[in-house]
Amino acid sequence: MALRAFDTNAVGTDMTAAFGIGRSQQESAGTVVRLATLGADGPTGTLQDENGELPW
């Protein structure tokens, strides 16, 4: 079993619209899809964003 955590950063929703922040749901979903489709030999126990691995 692989464990992969991710940070989508601020996502544009009704809650963040008042602050003018957040990327689209489609942009944020890219990280989720990338990590979900990695093979069994991919990284595990990591924290990642759209640019790759982040330090804990």
C-alpha positions in Angstrom: 0.0 0.0 0.0 1.3 3.5 -0.9 0.6 6.6 1.2 0.6 9.9 -0.7 -0.4 13.2 0.8 -1.0 16.3 -1.3 -1.5 20.0 -0.9 -3.8 21.6 -3.5 -3.2 25.1 -2.1 -6.2 27.5 -2.1 -9.0 26.2 -4.3 -11.5 28.7 -5.7 -14.8 28.0 -4.0 -17.7 30.0 -2.6 -15.7 30.3 0.7 -12.6 31.8 -1.0 -14.3 34.0 -3.6 -14.6 36.9 -1.2 -10.8 36.9 -0.8 -10.1 36.7 -4.5 -7.9 33.7 -4.0 -7.8 30.1 -5.3 -7.2 28.3 -8.4 -9.8 26.4 -10.3 -11.0 23.0 -9.2 -9.7 21.5 -12.4 -6.2 22.9 -11.8 -6.2 21.5 -8.2 -7.6 18.2 -9.3 -4.5 17.7 -11.5 -2.3 16.9 -8.5 -4.9 14.4 -7.1 -5.2 12.6 -10.5 -1.4 12.5 -10.9 -0.9 10.9 -7.5 -3.8 8.6 -7.8 -2.5 7.2 -11.1 1.1 6.6 -10.0 2.2 3.0 -10.2 2.9 0.8 -7.3 6.6 1.6 -7.7 6.0 5.4 -7.3 6.9 7.5 -4.3 5.3 6.7 -1.0 5.3 8.5 2.4 5.7 11.9 0.7 3.9 15.2 0.7 3.5 16.6 -2.8 2.0 19.5 -4.7 1.8 20.2 -8.5 5.6 20.7 -8.6 6.5 17.5 -6.9 7.7 16.5 -3.4 7.5 19.0 -0.5 9.5 18.8 2.7 7.5 17.7 5.7 
